[in-house]
Amino acid sequence: QVQLVESGGGLVQPGGSLKLSCAVSGLTVSTYMMGWFRQAPGKQREFVAATHWNTDTRYADSVKGRFIISRDNTKNMVYLQMNNLRPEDTAVYYCNADPPRSGLWGQGTQVTVSS
């Protein structure tokens, strides 16, 4: 059974940083494109960042230069370092394969950027 558990969210002031973690079981992250996605209140879930098995990465334009996706294949973990956070980054953040698979959505972790 595949399970993805996100953690690391919280309340942060604009300009602050957070690092999200995704613990993956039942799936070997080193063999998958893994991604982070987010859903803000009243909006559709959107792509944030992805890391390929060969370490190539891609980002949504809205987070490019501020967010960094990484993985630790030995721990089967995926991370999202978020810097210079903005109020518009407020959302529930999810990890999943990329492209996402409907059966792999976890509960996500809430990120709130507010002063």
Buried (B, 14 or more C-beta within 10 A) or exposed (E): EEEBBBBBBEEBEEEBEBBBBBBBEEBEBEEBBBBBBBBBEEEEBEBBBBBBBEEEBBBBEBBEEBBBBBBEEEEBBBBBBBBEBBEEBBBBBBBBBBEBEEEBBBEBBEBBBEE
